[in-house]
Amino acid sequence: MDQLSVNIAGQRIAYLDSPGGGGDRTVIFIHGNSSSARTWLPLLTGAFGRRFRCLAFDLPGHGRSEPARDRSDYSLPGYAAVLAGFARTLGATDAVVVGWSLGGQITLEAAPALQDAAGFVIFGAPPVASAAQFPEAFLPNPAMSAVGSPSLSDAEALSFAESFTAPGSTLATGDFVSDILATDGAARAGLGSSVGEGRFADEVAIVAELRRPLAILHGAGEQLVNLDYLRGLTIPALWRGEVQLIPGAGHAPHQETPERFAALLTDFIGDLGG
């Protein structure tokens, strides 16, 4: 699959574009912290990517995108601006937006600006109103210390990557580790600082007020996000009225169980109608 690039507010953003597209919907994928667009290849190169036009971009400082020119852009508002600009530039403002982990938080941050989006899908991304809710929203896992660290050793990167899968998973984590080590450390540090300063939207209020459909998916073997917390949120637009559990998967069901993950996305898109 060819690596493409686009200029968003003066910055080169790399992205992948699946061969699908016909008359079906466009789907924009946003990866997680220290990941890249290639994490979505199981979707883009399979039947899902042949049916739908799938756009997956590298966040600034990740994958093949340029580092942020202003380090303050390594923040949820900064990333959300890139997402909104990407959707406009690619003519995909009416896309279904799918965010994994940090990508889910970016999706929620950008949702008020994405007025034409058909719907949203998040996973590994518990909506929070403030940093004070993190201990409740996330499970206690030592790998979480890597999220805001400017420098990670090989061993720390491996531990971080292994937290993405369900316990006992046989999924190879080599690509996760490579992406983690290739990410601009300033991206993690900047994000951590901005979150600590409270520079992000009240995501709990956003999901409570959202009127476009929102699907929340959750790997049954998730090691980082608290399912009970998710189930306690008030989300009137929640697809099917509940969090969708994915057996045999942890934090990264798009990699661990891609066929089941694609089937849920396809069902969600089908339920959008029109």
N, C-alpha and C positions, 0 to 999 in steps of 0.2 A: 504494500500500500504506500503510495507516494506521500512524502512529508511536504506539506504546503505551509505557507506563511501569509500573514495579513498584518497591515499596519493599524494598530489601535492607539490613538492619541499619541502618535510618534514613536510607538514601541513595536518591535517585531514580535508577533505572537505566532508560534508554530501550531499547526493543527492537522488533524487527519479527517478525511472526508470519505465516507463509505461509498461503494458503487451503487447502492440503492437510491431510490428517489422518486421513481414513478409519480403517481398522484397521491401517495400516502404522506403521512406527516413527517416533519423534520424533528429530530431529537438532538438536543445539545447535551453532551456529557461533560461534567466537571469532576476532575480527579481530587484525591485527598492530599494531605500534607506530605511533602517529600515523595510524591508519586509523579506520574506523567500520563499523557494521553494514551500511551501504549497499554495501560492497564485495561483499556476498553476493547482491545483487539478481539477477544472472544466474541463480543457482540458485533463489532464492525465487520469482521470477516466471515461471520456465520449467516444463517438464514435471516436473522433480524436485520443485519446490515444490508442484505440484498433487498429486503422489503421496504425499509425506511431509509431515508437519508439521515445518516448519523454524523454529527460534527463533534469532534473531541479535541479540545485545545490544551496546550501546556500553559499552566499559570506562569506569570513572570518568575524567573529564577528557577524554574523547574523544566525538566526535559530539554527541549531545544529552543525554548523561548529565551529572549534576552533577560538579563537581570533587571529588576526595577531601577530606573534612573533616580527616582526619589525613594529612599528607603522607607519613607512613611507610607508608601503604596503597598508595602508588605503588611497588609491589614485587611480585615474583612471589608471595610468600605472601599479600599483600593482594588481588591480582587472583584468585588461586585461591579465596580465601574468597568472593569475589563470584560466581564461577562455581558453586561448590557451593551457595551460597544461592539463586542464580537457578534452578538445577535443582530444588531442593526446593520453592521457592515456586511454580514453574510446574508442579509435578507431573510433572517429566521426569527423575527420577533414573535411569530405565532407558534414557535416550537414548543414541544414538551421538554422541560428542563429537568435533567437527572443529575443529582449531586451525591457524591460518596464522601463521607467523613467531613473533612474541611470543605469539600465541594458542596455538601449539603448545607453547611452553615452559610457559605457564599450564596447559594440558591435562595435561602431565606432572606439574607441581607438585601439581595437584588430584587426580590419578589415585588415590592411596591413599585419599582421602576419598570417591571416587565408586564405592563398592563395587558398586552396582547397575547401573552403566553397561554397555551391551551391548558396546561396543567403542570404540576410539579411532582417529582419523585425524589425522596431523600432516604438515605440509609447510613447507619453509623454516625448520625448527626442529631443528637438530642437538642431540640430547641431550648434555649436558656434566655432568661431575662437579664442576668448579670453573672459575673464570675463567681459570685457567692453561691450560685446553684450548681457549680461544677461537681462538688463532692456528692451531690445527690444524683446528678444526671449521668455521671460516669462511674464505672466500677473501679475499685482500687487495683491498679495494675502498675508495677514499677516501670513498664515500658512507656507509660505516659510522660515520664521525665524527658523523653527524647523530643517531644512535640515542640518545645521552644528552645532547644539546645543549638547553639551556633556550630558546634563541632561534635561529630559522633565517630567513635572508633568502629572498626569492622564488627566487633562483638556487640556493641550497642546497636548498630544498624540491624544486625541479625535478630537481636531480641525484639526490637521495634517491629520488624517484619513478621516475626512469628506471632506477635499479638494480633495480626490481621486475620489469622485463620482460626478455625475451631480447634480445641484441644484434640490432639491425635490426628490432625489432618495430614494427608500425604502430599498436599500441594507443594510443589517446589517454590521456594521463596527467593530464588536468585534474582529474578527481575525486580522484586520489591527492594531488595538490598541494593542493587545497582542504582536504582532511582533515588533511594535515600542518600547514598553517598555522593551522587552527582548533583543533588540539589544545593543551591546557594545557601550556605548556613545562615546568612543574614535574613533569608526569607523566614526561617523558623524563629530566629531571635526577634525579628521585627514583629511577626505575628504575636509571639508571646508577650512582648512588651505592650502592643496595642490592646490586646485583650485584657491584660492586667490593668491598663489605664481605663478600661470600660469603653473603648472606642468601637462599639458595635451596637447594632439595633436590638431592641427588645424582641427577641424571636418568639417568645411565648405570646406576646400581644399580636405579632404578625400572623401566627398560625390560628389564633383565636378569631381574627378578623378576616382571614382569607376566604374569598368566595369562589375561587377557582379550585378544582379538585387537587388534593394533596394526598399522595400515597406515601406511607411510611413502611419500609421493608426492614426486616430485622432477622439476621442469622440466629438460629436457635442456639448456636454455640458461641455467640458474641462474647468477647472477652473485655470489651472496653466500654460499652454503652449499657445503661441500666434499663431493662425492659419495663420494670415496674414504674419507673419514672415516666417513660413514654406513655404508658397506659393511663397515667394520672392526669395527663394534659387535656385541656378542653380545645377540641379541634372540630368545629362544625363541618368543615369541608373534607374531613378525613375519608378517603376512599374505602368503601365497604364498611365504614364505621369502626374499624379496628386496625391495629398494627398487623401487618402481614408477616407471619413467621416463615422462615425458609429453613427446612430441615437440612442437616448435613453441612451447614455453613456457619461461619463466624462473622468477622467484621467485613469480609470481602466476598460476598456471595456472587458477585459478577465474575469472579475468578474461580471460586470453589465449586459453584453449581450453576454455570452459565446458562444451561438450557432451562432450568427452573426459573432463573432470574429473567431470562428473555421472555418466557411464557407469561410471567406476571406483568412485565412491561407491555407486552402485546395486549393482554386483557385490559390493562389500564387505558391504553390508547383506544382500544375498541369501545370502552365505556364512555369515552369523551364524545362519541358521535361526530357528526358533521365533518 
